[in-house]
Amino acid sequence: MSGISGIYCLNPESKADLRLLKEMTSTIRHRGPDDEGYFLCCPENGFKALYSGEESTADVKAVLPRLDITAKARLGLGFRRLATLDLEASGHQPMSDPELGLHIVFNGNIYNHVELREELKQAGYSFRSRSDTEVILKAYHAWGDDCLRHFNGIWALAIWDEKQRRLFCARDRFGVKPFYYCIHDQVLYFGSEIKQLLFTPVNKSLNRPMLWRAMKINSLQVYGAETFWNNIHALEPGTTLSVQDGQISARTYHHLDPSIFGTSTLSLNDATDQYRKLFQRAVGWQMRSDVEVGACLSGGLDSSAIVCSATQLSETTLQTFSSYFAELPQLDERRWIAEVASACGCVSHLCSPEVDDALRWFAEATWFNDLPLGSGFAAQYSVMRLAHEYGVKVLLDGQGSDELTAGYKHAQYRWLADLLLDRRQGRFWPELKAYLASNPIPKGLSGIAKTLLAKALPESRLYALEFRHLRFEPFNREFTSQARKSLESGILARLEDIEGTKLANFLYNEIYFTSLPTLLHWADRMSMAASVESRVPFLDHELVEFAFSLPSSHKVHQATGKRIHRQAMRSIVPKAIAERRDKAVFGSPFHALWMRGGMKSAVEELFSSTEFRCRGIWDLPRIWANWQKYKKGDNSQAEMIFNIFALENWFREFGPWIDYDQQT
């Protein structure tokens, strides 16, 4: 896991700004503190060279010259390395294969590199290193763009093919690894984080609709190709970007195929066995590393399944890392963490961030995140820092399970709606009875209403209702009217109403649009901020595709999601973990305690500041009125209060890189 940067001039007469390339690369030092490197080339005159950097390893400095920012190059690639596989200089990047005429920067992991290496050896290829990076180069030479279909892993990469004079960039299937780019004056700039591109000359006008959507629904901070800046784009998951003969083209190479959804005819027991097999293979492959691999442990089913599986596969004692909040019993999972640690014999490390820690970290975590923080950042950030303190570079994490097997409450409404639509009354009433039995009356009645809405409306209209009625409007009328204009043509247009069940539709959109992209962004930024690599076994693409092929009844049963997941893990995790239904939402005490306690003065100081009042976007009276209600104990708008605090702090970190006078 590492960080990449690049500059490519589409005009053959132009030359890359190498001082800028160095700055873009240095900006992400936290992603790769172990090594630094550069590749420059000019196709027109045949110039090409590898360079070391100021923080390259001694072995690399001994064989490569220091970067010459006065060199005349049309293409420049930069790299910061977090060494986890092939720790020697042979794993250095950028990596070149002179015989094949290929050069690469690559952030990520190819988990099946061992199997691919053997396959490529059988095809006549030889290897000089043990790294998965070299496997990518040989695979690209053997299979071209289709090499991506052979990979099991996560990646953001750029390959320079000197024979074809082609730059080939790609991002993994579900966007675990980030890739951003912008184009200005016929120059392509790209990197692992948005902040790298803020140093480029591209216009940095604010994407107001994106900002508005993210404030209304926090999980929509990451959406498709959009970012908070109009002219800085994300390469979407499962997409390639190619530059050849001055032309840029994008192509989708992977997307879940709706035609497979719910088509499996496997019995629940047979499907459970296959699900478990794929999951355990994913854990095993993702433990391949030349450094110690640990795991996050929250005490819930997902992280416990990873920890218990990893313990069985590890030759050493597994270290786990957890956070808890003693101030709120519902966020104190120490009992469950201890249950798993005792059963597995792993070494458990815990931390308990307090309000002073959160305030001290807020500015730096915002900078690392590139986006306004979510209220769960303190737990996530503290765990990654703890792993770094213990020298663990790689952590297995549990993102993705809820999206695969219907772990979210909203999935239940879609499942009930499916039963109504299918007129299977014999199945609907027992499911509804189970739902009402497990929820308080007000919540249960609300669920019935949502079920009827889910039955009657397409997915896009359900989200439109959420936008209109979820939380108060913090922005002034001018800002809101501008932002809302793009709602229909933006996210609502992208939310797909695919053929099949309401539940499959919901989970599909959770994977690509409404949940997982933001969760993966937070996981990547908070882990990389501590120079820790996060790996996510539940997003093994074969496991994902298998889960989506299963019928809804394998996922939701008796008002509870994750049916197959829970059944598959019964033989892996302690019985108490498999049967618990009270897992706390991953979060922090910001809403219930901290904002009206230890950070109240910080919030009031911000809301009263001249900078905040002159921002020109806030509805100041409405914000102040809701703040007063919150201080008196009304938590109904606590999340929006936090979001305002987080966004204003984001403005203070990134405001210098917003072109306010060039708004569109």
Secondary structure in CASP SS format (residue, H / E / C, confidence):
PFRMAT SS
TARGET T0000
AUTHOR 0000-0000-0000
METHOD secondary structure of the structure
MODEL  1
M C 1.00
S E 1.00
G E 1.00
I E 1.00
S E 1.00
G E 1.00
I E 1.00
Y E 1.00
C E 1.00
L C 1.00
N C 1.00
P C 1.00
E C 1.00
S C 1.00
K C 1.00
A C 1.00
D C 1.00
L H 1.00
R H 1.00
L H 1.00
L H 1.00
K H 1.00
E H 1.00
M H 1.00
T H 1.00
S H 1.00
T C 1.00
I C 1.00
R H 1.00
H H 1.00
R H 1.00
G C 1.00
P E 1.00
D C 1.00
D E 1.00
E E 1.00
G E 1.00
Y E 1.00
F E 1.00
L E 1.00
C E 1.00
C E 1.00
P C 1.00
E C 1.00
N C 1.00
G C 1.00
F E 1.00
K E 1.00
A E 1.00
L E 1.00
Y E 1.00
S E 1.00
G C 1.00
E C 1.00
E C 1.00
S C 1.00
T C 1.00
A H 1.00
D H 1.00
V H 1.00
K H 1.00
A H 1.00
V H 1.00
L C 1.00
P C 1.00
R E 1.00
L C 1.00
D C 1.00
I C 1.00
T C 1.00
A C 1.00
K C 1.00
A C 1.00
R C 1.00
L E 1.00
G E 1.00
L E 1.00
G E 1.00
F E 1.00
R E 1.00
R E 1.00
L C 1.00
A C 1.00
T C 1.00
L C 1.00
D C 1.00
L C 1.00
E C 1.00
A H 1.00
S H 1.00
G H 1.00
H C 1.00
Q C 1.00
P C 1.00
M E 1.00
S E 1.00
D E 1.00
P C 1.00
E C 1.00
L C 1.00
G C 1.00
L E 1.00
H E 1.00
I E 1.00
V E 1.00
F E 1.00
N E 1.00
G E 1.00
N E 1.00
I E 1.00
Y C 1.00
N C 1.00
H H 1.00
V H 1.00
E H 1.00
L H 1.00
R H 1.00
E H 1.00
E H 1.00
L H 1.00
K H 1.00
Q H 1.00
A C 1.00
G C 1.00
Y C 1.00
S C 1.00
F C 1.00
R C 1.00
S C 1.00
R C 1.00
S C 1.00
D H 1.00
T H 1.00
E H 1.00
V H 1.00
I H 1.00
L H 1.00
K H 1.00
A H 1.00
Y H 1.00
H H 1.00
A H 1.00
W H 1.00
G H 1.00
D H 1.00
D H 1.00
C H 1.00
L H 1.00
R H 1.00
H H 1.00
F C 1.00
N C 1.00
G E 1.00
I E 1.00
W E 1.00
A E 1.00
L E 1.00
A E 1.00
I E 1.00
W E 1.00
D E 1.00
E C 1.00
K C 1.00
Q C 1.00
R C 1.00
R E 1.00
L E 1.00
F E 1.00
C E 1.00
A E 1.00
R E 1.00
D C 1.00
R C 1.00
F C 1.00
G C 1.00
V C 1.00
K C 1.00
P C 1.00
F C 1.00
Y E 1.00
Y E 1.00
C E 1.00
I E 1.00
H E 1.00
D C 1.00
Q C 1.00
V E 1.00
L E 1.00
Y E 1.00
F E 1.00
G E 1.00
S C 1.00
E C 1.00
I H 1.00
K H 1.00
Q H 1.00
L H 1.00
L C 1.00
F C 1.00
T C 1.00
P C 1.00
V C 1.00
N C 1.00
K C 1.00
S C 1.00
L E 1.00
N C 1.00
R H 1.00
P H 1.00
M H 1.00
L H 1.00
W H 1.00
R H 1.00
A H 1.00
M H 1.00
K H 1.00
I C 1.00
N H 1.00
S H 1.00
L H 1.00
Q C 1.00
V C 1.00
Y E 1.00
G C 1.00
A C 1.00
E E 1.00
T C 1.00
F C 1.00
W E 1.00
N C 1.00
N C 1.00
I C 1.00
H E 1.00
A E 1.00
L C 1.00
E C 1.00
P C 1.00
G C 1.00
T E 1.00
T E 1.00
L E 1.00
S E 1.00
V E 1.00
Q E 1.00
D C 1.00
G C 1.00
Q E 1.00
I E 1.00
S E 1.00
A E 1.00
R E 1.00
T E 1.00
Y C 1.00
H C 1.00
H C 1.00
L C 1.00
D C 1.00
P H 1.00
S H 1.00
I H 1.00
F C 1.00
G C 1.00
T C 1.00
S C 1.00
T C 1.00
L C 1.00
S C 1.00
L H 1.00
N H 1.00
D H 1.00
A H 1.00
T H 1.00
D H 1.00
Q H 1.00
Y H 1.00
R H 1.00
K H 1.00
L H 1.00
F H 1.00
Q H 1.00
R H 1.00
A H 1.00
V H 1.00
G H 1.00
W H 1.00
Q H 1.00
M C 1.00
R C 1.00
S C 1.00
D C 1.00
V C 1.00
E C 1.00
V E 1.00
G E 1.00
A E 1.00
C E 1.00
L C 1.00
S C 1.00
G C 1.00
G C 1.00
L H 1.00
D H 1.00
S H 1.00
S H 1.00
A H 1.00
I H 1.00
V H 1.00
C H 1.00
S H 1.00
A H 1.00
T H 1.00
Q H 1.00
L H 1.00
S C 1.00
E C 1.00
T C 1.00
T C 1.00
L C 1.00
Q E 1.00
T E 1.00
F E 1.00
S E 1.00
S E 1.00
Y C 1.00
F C 1.00
A C 1.00
E C 1.00
L C 1.00
P H 1.00
Q H 1.00
L H 1.00
D C 1.00
E C 1.00
R H 1.00
R H 1.00
W H 1.00
I H 1.00
A H 1.00
E H 1.00
V H 1.00
A H 1.00
S H 1.00
A H 1.00
C H 1.00
G C 1.00
C C 1.00
V E 1.00
S E 1.00
H E 1.00
L E 1.00
C E 1.00
S C 1.00
P C 1.00
E C 1.00
V H 1.00
D H 1.00
D H 1.00
A H 1.00
L H 1.00
R H 1.00
W H 1.00
F H 1.00
A H 1.00
E H 1.00
A H 1.00
T H 1.00
W H 1.00
F H 1.00
N H 1.00
D C 1.00
L C 1.00
P C 1.00
L C 1.00
G C 1.00
S C 1.00
G C 1.00
F H 1.00
A H 1.00
A H 1.00
Q H 1.00
Y H 1.00
S H 1.00
V H 1.00
M H 1.00
R H 1.00
L H 1.00
A H 1.00
H H 1.00
E H 1.00
Y C 1.00
G C 1.00
V C 1.00
K C 1.00
V E 1.00
L E 1.00
L E 1.00
D C 1.00
G C 1.00
Q C 1.00
G C 1.00
S H 1.00
D H 1.00
E H 1.00
L H 1.00
T H 1.00
A C 1.00
G C 1.00
Y C 1.00
K H 1.00
H H 1.00
A H 1.00
Q H 1.00
Y H 1.00
R H 1.00
W H 1.00
L H 1.00
A H 1.00
D H 1.00
L H 1.00
L H 1.00
L H 1.00
D C 1.00
R C 1.00
R C 1.00
Q H 1.00
G H 1.00
R H 1.00
F H 1.00
W H 1.00
P H 1.00
E H 1.00
L H 1.00
K H 1.00
A H 1.00
Y H 1.00
L H 1.00
A H 1.00
S C 1.00
N C 1.00
P C 1.00
I H 1.00
P H 1.00
K H 1.00
G H 1.00
L H 1.00
S H 1.00
G H 1.00
I H 1.00
A H 1.00
K H 1.00
T H 1.00
L H 1.00
L H 1.00
A H 1.00
K H 1.00
A H 1.00
L C 1.00
P C 1.00
E H 1.00
S H 1.00
R H 1.00
L H 1.00
Y H 1.00
A H 1.00
L H 1.00
E H 1.00
F H 1.00
R H 1.00
H H 1.00
L C 1.00
R C 1.00
F C 1.00
E C 1.00
P C 1.00
F E 1.00
N C 1.00
R H 1.00
E H 1.00
F H 1.00
T H 1.00
S H 1.00
Q H 1.00
A H 1.00
R H 1.00
K C 1.00
S C 1.00
L C 1.00
E C 1.00
S C 1.00
G C 1.00
I H 1.00
L H 1.00
A H 1.00
R H 1.00
L C 1.00
E C 1.00
D C 1.00
I C 1.00
E C 1.00
G C 1.00
T C 1.00
K H 1.00
L H 1.00
A H 1.00
N H 1.00
F H 1.00
L H 1.00
Y H 1.00
N H 1.00
E H 1.00
I H 1.00
Y H 1.00
F H 1.00
T H 1.00
S C 1.00
L H 1.00
P H 1.00
T H 1.00
L H 1.00
L H 1.00
H H 1.00
W H 1.00
A H 1.00
D H 1.00
R H 1.00
M H 1.00
S H 1.00
M H 1.00
A H 1.00
A C 1.00
S C 1.00
V C 1.00
E E 1.00
S E 1.00
R E 1.00
V C 1.00
P H 1.00
F H 1.00
L H 1.00
D C 1.00
H H 1.00
E H 1.00
L H 1.00
V H 1.00
E H 1.00
F H 1.00
A H 1.00
F H 1.00
S H 1.00
L C 1.00
P C 1.00
S H 1.00
S H 1.00
H H 1.00
K C 1.00
V C 1.00
H E 1.00
Q C 1.00
A C 1.00
T E 1.00
G C 1.00
K C 1.00
R H 1.00
I H 1.00
H H 1.00
R H 1.00
Q H 1.00
A H 1.00
M H 1.00
R C 1.00
S C 1.00
I C 1.00
V C 1.00
P C 1.00
K H 1.00
A H 1.00
I H 1.00
A H 1.00
E H 1.00
R C 1.00
R C 1.00
D C 1.00
K C 1.00
A C 1.00
V C 1.00
F C 1.00
G C 1.00
S C 1.00
P C 1.00
F C 1.00
H C 1.00
A C 1.00
L C 1.00
W H 1.00
M H 1.00
R H 1.00
G C 1.00
G C 1.00
M C 1.00
K H 1.00
S H 1.00
A H 1.00
V H 1.00
E H 1.00
E H 1.00
L H 1.00
F H 1.00
S H 1.00
S C 1.00
T H 1.00
E H 1.00
F H 1.00
R H 1.00
C C 1.00
R C 1.00
G C 1.00
I C 1.00
W E 1.00
D C 1.00
L H 1.00
P H 1.00
R H 1.00
I H 1.00
W H 1.00
A H 1.00
N H 1.00
W H 1.00
Q H 1.00
K H 1.00
Y H 1.00
K H 1.00
K C 1.00
G C 1.00
D C 1.00
N C 1.00
S C 1.00
Q C 1.00
A H 1.00
E H 1.00
M H 1.00
I H 1.00
F H 1.00
N H 1.00
I H 1.00
F H 1.00
A H 1.00
L H 1.00
E H 1.00
N H 1.00
W H 1.00
F H 1.00
R H 1.00
E H 1.00
F H 1.00
G H 1.00
P H 1.00
W H 1.00
I C 1.00
D C 1.00
Y H 1.00
D H 1.00
Q H 1.00
Q C 1.00
T C 1.00
END
